């Protein structure tokens, strides 16, 4: 079997006396999409930070391509930083208001180096085209963009280092329903085009149903249920999952445009 691209083994995170994540094992298979759901405070964001090596663990291991990176320091994490990128929940705060679209998308390319000014501009144009934005957006500032356009810029920036996986932290929750559907459609297109692996963190189970094949349900830092998305969302075993469905699965995105 192919090793997971990114995984944790029995990870726990403690903040003082509180366990924010307890004994969680998660595996992102190459090319797959895993949904991570749960109410606020369930540990979703903490686990995301663990996978990004932004949050130390109290117990357990973090692995990249099967290799233990738990104790690695930042100077040695370049392979992770290139392989795994993140798209945050709120595109309005994710972009520097003083930077043009060109500069925001070019930033990770500058860090990687090896490009002159023309090559940098051409690469940025290619990344914008990948997310459905034309050259007319190149020198615009965030305040000149809609919410959906901002999120497309954030996705283009995340794609710049040519990652193998995107960790998507509720990337549609700050957008209107019609725009949410467009972003979900874009994410599906990009996954097919670039063979990307996704972790989709969300409380919106309607979107999870569309985008994910597998789903994991967190409650108070523990995994209470996991499996194929159809099984978990159509025939949940746990009362907590049923309550979560009743609370948040509502009319909205039911299909893609």
C-alpha positions as CSV (number, residue, x, y, z in Angstrom):
1,X,0.0,0.0,0.0
2,X,1.1,3.6,-0.7
3,X,2.2,5.4,2.4
4,X,0.0,8.4,3.4
5,X,1.4,11.7,2.2
6,X,0.8,13.3,5.6
7,X,-0.3,11.6,8.8
8,X,-0.4,11.6,12.6
9,X,-0.1,8.6,14.9
10,X,-2.0,8.8,18.2
11,X,-1.4,12.5,18.5
12,X,-2.4,14.4,21.6
13,X,-2.1,18.1,22.4
14,X,-2.5,19.5,25.8
15,X,-3.0,23.1,26.8
16,X,-2.4,23.3,30.5
17,X,-4.8,20.7,32.0
18,X,-7.0,20.5,29.0
19,X,-6.5,18.0,26.2
20,X,-7.4,19.8,23.0
21,X,-6.7,16.7,20.9
22,X,-6.6,13.2,22.3
23,X,-5.1,10.1,20.7
24,X,-6.0,11.1,17.1
25,X,-4.6,9.2,14.1
26,X,-5.3,10.8,10.7
27,X,-3.9,9.8,7.3
28,X,-4.1,11.8,4.1
29,X,-3.8,9.4,1.2
30,X,-2.3,10.8,-2.0
31,X,-5.0,12.2,-4.3
32,X,-7.8,11.7,-1.7
33,X,-10.0,14.2,0.1
34,X,-10.7,13.8,3.8
35,X,-13.3,15.9,5.5
36,X,-12.7,16.9,9.2
37,X,-15.9,18.1,10.9
38,X,-17.0,19.0,14.3
39,X,-18.5,21.9,16.3
40,X,-16.4,24.9,17.4
41,X,-13.9,23.8,20.0
42,X,-13.8,20.2,18.7
43,X,-10.0,20.3,18.0
44,X,-10.2,20.8,14.2
45,X,-8.0,23.8,14.0
46,X,-5.5,22.4,16.5
47,X,-5.1,19.3,14.5
48,X,-4.6,21.4,11.4
49,X,-1.8,23.3,13.1
50,X,-0.3,19.9,14.2
51,X,-0.2,18.7,10.5
52,X,1.4,22.0,9.5
53,X,4.0,21.7,12.3
54,X,2.9,24.9,13.8
55,X,1.7,23.2,17.0
56,X,3.9,20.9,19.1
57,X,2.3,17.6,20.2
58,X,2.2,16.3,23.8
59,X,2.3,12.7,22.5
60,X,2.3,10.8,19.2
61,X,4.0,11.4,15.9
62,X,3.6,13.5,12.7
63,X,4.8,11.8,9.5
64,X,5.5,13.1,5.9
65,X,5.7,10.3,3.4
66,X,6.1,7.9,6.3
67,X,9.1,9.7,7.8
68,X,8.8,11.0,11.3
69,X,9.0,14.8,11.3
70,X,7.7,15.3,14.9
71,X,10.9,16.6,16.4
72,X,12.2,18.5,13.3
73,X,13.0,22.2,13.7
74,X,11.9,24.8,11.2
75,X,15.2,24.9,9.2
76,X,14.7,21.2,8.4
77,X,11.0,21.5,7.4
78,X,11.4,22.9,3.9
79,X,10.1,19.6,2.3
80,X,6.9,19.9,4.4
81,X,6.5,23.6,3.6
82,X,6.7,22.9,-0.2
83,X,4.6,19.7,-0.1
84,X,1.8,21.1,2.1
85,X,0.1,24.4,1.8
86,X,-2.9,25.9,3.6
87,X,-6.0,28.0,2.5
88,X,-7.6,29.8,5.4
89,X,-11.2,30.5,6.3
90,X,-11.3,34.2,5.8
91,X,-9.8,35.6,2.5
92,X,-10.5,39.1,3.6
93,X,-7.9,38.9,6.4
94,X,-5.6,36.4,4.6
95,X,-4.3,39.0,2.1
96,X,-2.1,41.9,2.9
97,X,-4.2,45.0,2.0
98,X,-1.0,46.8,1.0
99,X,0.1,44.2,-1.5
100,X,-1.2,43.7,-5.1
101,X,-2.5,40.4,-6.3
102,X,0.9,40.0,-8.2
103,X,2.9,40.5,-5.0
104,X,0.7,38.2,-2.9
105,X,0.9,35.3,-5.3
106,X,4.6,36.0,-6.1
107,X,5.7,35.9,-2.4
108,X,6.2,32.1,-2.1
109,X,7.9,32.1,-5.6
110,X,10.4,34.7,-4.4
111,X,11.2,32.6,-1.4
112,X,11.9,29.6,-3.6
113,X,14.1,31.8,-5.8
114,X,15.6,31.2,-9.3
115,X,13.3,33.5,-11.2
116,X,13.9,36.8,-12.9
117,X,11.2,39.5,-13.0
118,X,9.7,38.4,-16.3
119,X,9.6,34.7,-15.3
120,X,8.0,35.7,-11.9
121,X,5.3,37.6,-13.7
122,X,4.6,34.8,-16.1
123,X,4.4,32.3,-13.3
124,X,1.9,34.5,-11.4
125,X,-0.2,34.9,-14.6
126,X,-0.3,31.1,-15.0
127,X,-1.3,30.6,-11.4
128,X,-4.1,33.2,-11.7
129,X,-5.3,31.6,-14.9
130,X,-5.4,28.3,-13.0
131,X,-7.9,29.7,-10.6
132,X,-10.0,31.5,-13.2
133,X,-8.6,35.0,-12.9
134,X,-7.2,37.0,-15.9
135,X,-4.3,39.4,-16.3
136,X,-6.5,42.3,-15.4
137,X,-6.3,41.3,-11.8
138,X,-2.5,41.4,-11.6
139,X,-2.1,44.8,-10.1
140,X,-5.3,45.1,-8.2
141,X,-5.4,45.4,-4.4
142,X,-7.6,43.3,-2.1
143,X,-10.1,46.1,-1.6
144,X,-10.8,46.0,-5.3
145,X,-11.8,42.3,-5.2
146,X,-14.9,40.4,-4.3
147,X,-14.8,37.7,-1.5
148,X,-14.7,34.9,-4.1
149,X,-11.9,36.6,-6.1
150,X,-9.9,37.1,-2.9
151,X,-10.3,33.4,-2.1
152,X,-9.1,32.5,-5.6
153,X,-6.0,34.6,-5.1
154,X,-5.4,32.8,-1.8
155,X,-5.7,29.5,-3.6
156,X,-3.3,30.6,-6.3
157,X,-0.8,31.7,-3.7
158,X,-1.1,28.2,-2.0
159,X,-0.5,26.5,-5.4
160,X,2.6,28.6,-6.1
161,X,5.2,26.2,-4.5
162,X,3.5,23.3,-6.4
163,X,2.3,21.5,-3.3
164,X,1.1,17.9,-3.2
165,X,-1.5,18.7,-0.5
166,X,-3.8,21.6,0.5
167,X,-5.2,21.9,4.0
168,X,-8.4,23.8,3.5
169,X,-9.6,25.5,6.7
170,X,-13.3,26.2,6.1
171,X,-12.4,28.0,2.8
172,X,-16.0,28.6,1.8
173,X,-17.6,29.7,5.1
174,X,-17.0,33.4,4.7
175,X,-18.6,33.4,1.2
176,X,-22.1,33.7,-0.2
177,X,-23.7,30.4,-1.0
178,X,-23.5,30.9,-4.8
179,X,-19.8,31.7,-4.5
180,X,-19.3,28.8,-2.2
181,X,-20.4,26.5,-5.0
182,X,-18.0,28.1,-7.5
183,X,-15.1,27.6,-5.1
184,X,-16.0,24.0,-4.5
185,X,-16.1,23.4,-8.2
186,X,-12.7,25.1,-8.6
187,X,-11.2,23.0,-5.9
188,X,-12.5,19.8,-7.6
189,X,-11.0,21.0,-10.9
190,X,-7.7,21.8,-9.4
191,X,-7.5,18.4,-7.6
192,X,-8.0,16.6,-10.9
193,X,-5.6,18.9,-12.8
194,X,-2.8,18.7,-10.3
195,X,-3.4,15.3,-8.5
196,X,-3.8,17.2,-5.2
197,X,-4.5,15.7,-1.8
198,X,-7.0,17.6,0.4
199,X,-7.9,17.9,4.0
200,X,-11.1,19.8,4.1
201,X,-11.9,21.3,7.6
202,X,-15.5,22.4,7.9
203,X,-18.7,22.6,9.8
204,X,-20.7,22.7,6.6
205,X,-21.6,19.1,6.0
206,X,-23.4,20.0,2.7
207,X,-20.0,21.0,1.2
208,X,-18.3,18.1,2.8
209,X,-20.8,15.8,1.2
210,X,-19.9,17.2,-2.3
211,X,-16.1,17.4,-1.9
212,X,-15.0,14.6,0.3
213,X,-14.8,10.8,0.0
214,X,-14.0,10.1,3.6
215,X,-15.0,12.0,6.7
216,X,-13.8,12.1,10.3
217,X,-15.9,13.6,13.1
218,X,-14.2,15.2,16.1
219,X,-15.8,15.9,19.5
220,X,-13.8,17.5,22.3
221,X,-10.6,16.5,20.6
222,X,-11.5,12.9,20.1
223,X,-12.5,11.0,16.9
224,X,-16.1,9.8,17.5
225,X,-16.8,8.5,14.0
226,X,-15.1,8.1,10.6
227,X,-15.6,6.4,7.3
228,X,-16.9,6.9,3.8
229,X,-18.8,10.2,3.6
230,X,-22.0,8.5,2.4
231,X,-22.0,6.1,5.3
232,X,-21.2,8.7,8.0
233,X,-23.6,11.4,6.7
234,X,-26.5,9.1,5.6
235,X,-26.3,6.5,8.4
236,X,-24.4,7.9,11.3
237,X,-23.7,5.5,14.1
238,X,-23.1,8.1,16.8
239,X,-25.7,10.4,18.4
240,X,-23.3,13.3,18.3
241,X,-22.9,12.9,14.5
242,X,-26.7,12.8,14.1
243,X,-27.0,16.0,16.3
244,X,-24.3,17.7,14.2
245,X,-26.2,16.8,11.0
246,X,-29.5,18.1,12.4
247,X,-27.8,21.3,13.5
248,X,-25.7,22.3,10.4
249,X,-26.9,20.3,7.4
250,X,-29.3,22.7,5.9
251,X,-30.4,23.9,2.4
252,X,-27.6,25.7,0.7
253,X,-25.1,24.0,-1.7
254,X,-26.8,20.9,-2.9
255,X,-25.1,20.6,-6.3
256,X,-22.4,22.3,-8.3
257,X,-23.2,24.9,-11.0
